[in-house]
Amino acid sequence: MILHSHISPENLRSKIRSMEICFGGNKKLKIYGLLNCKSGKRMKKENRIFFTNEKEALQNKFRPCGHCMKEAYKNWKKHDYCN
């Protein structure tokens, strides 16, 4: 996990280009999604966090975004409510 406030804009762009960062999330709401998600782009910088992959986000107990990751969200919701 990388906090947005702990990475320079140049380093962030470099990590996105090299695919070291593939997902973004909201650390307060514990939601992750695609980097181009409209919901994710609206969040405050101090709440934004980045992940290398989905597995990392899920291991940190984040849930998929219901806007940009509809199928993953439906699967998460179905699984979460069954337990």
C-alpha positions in Angstrom: 0.0 0.0 0.0 1.2 3.5 -0.8 -0.5 6.6 0.6 -1.0 9.3 -2.0 0.4 11.9 0.5 3.6 9.9 0.8 4.5 9.8 -2.9 5.7 12.5 -5.3 3.6 13.2 -8.5 6.6 12.1 -10.6 7.1 8.9 -8.7 3.4 8.1 -8.8 3.2 8.6 -12.6 6.3 6.4 -13.0 4.8 3.6 -10.9 1.5 3.8 -12.8 3.3 3.6 -16.2 5.4 0.7 -15.0 2.2 -1.0 -13.6 3.6 -1.1 -10.1 0.3 0.7 -9.1 -2.8 -0.7 -10.7 -5.6 0.2 -8.2 -6.5 3.1 -6.0 -8.6 3.1 -2.9 -10.2 5.2 -0.1 -8.5 4.4 3.2 -11.4 5.7 5.3 -14.2 3.9 3.4 -12.0 0.8 2.7 -13.0 0.7 -1.0 -10.7 0.1 -3.9 -11.2 0.5 -7.6 -9.7 1.3 -11.0 -7.4 4.3 -11.4 -9.8 5.9 -13.9 -12.9 5.6 -11.7 -14.9 8.8 -11.5 -15.7 8.1 -7.8 -12.0 7.6 -7.0 -10.9 10.8 -8.8 -13.3 12.8 -6.5 -11.8 11.6 -3.2 -9.5 13.7 -1.1 -5.8 13.2 -1.6 -5.3 12.4 2.1 -7.8 9.5 1.9 -6.3 8.0 -1.3 -4.2 4.9 -1.2 -2.7 2.8 -4.0 -2.3 -0.9 -4.5 -0.2 -3.1 -6.7 -3.0 -5.5 -7.4 -6.4 -6.6 -6.3 -5.0 -9.3 -3.9 -3.2 -6.6 -1.9 -6.4 -4.6 -1.6 -8.4 -7.6 -0.5 -5.8 -8.7 2.0 -6.1 -5.3 3.6 -9.8 -5.8 3.9 -10.9 -3.3 1.2 -14.0 -4.0 -0.9 -14.4 -3.5 -4.6 -16.0 -0.2 -5.9 -19.6 -0.6 -6.9 -19.2 1.9 -9.8 -16.1 0.8 -11.7 -15.9 -2.8 -10.6 -19.6 -3.9 -10.7 -19.0 -7.7 -11.1 -16.3 -7.8 -8.4 -18.6 -5.8 -6.1 -21.6 -8.1 -6.7 -19.4 -11.1 -5.9 -18.0 -9.5 -2.8 -21.5 -8.5 -1.6 -22.9 -11.9 -2.2 -20.0 -13.6 -0.4 -19.9 -11.0 2.4 -23.6 -11.3 3.2 -23.6 -15.1 3.1 -21.0 -15.3 6.0 
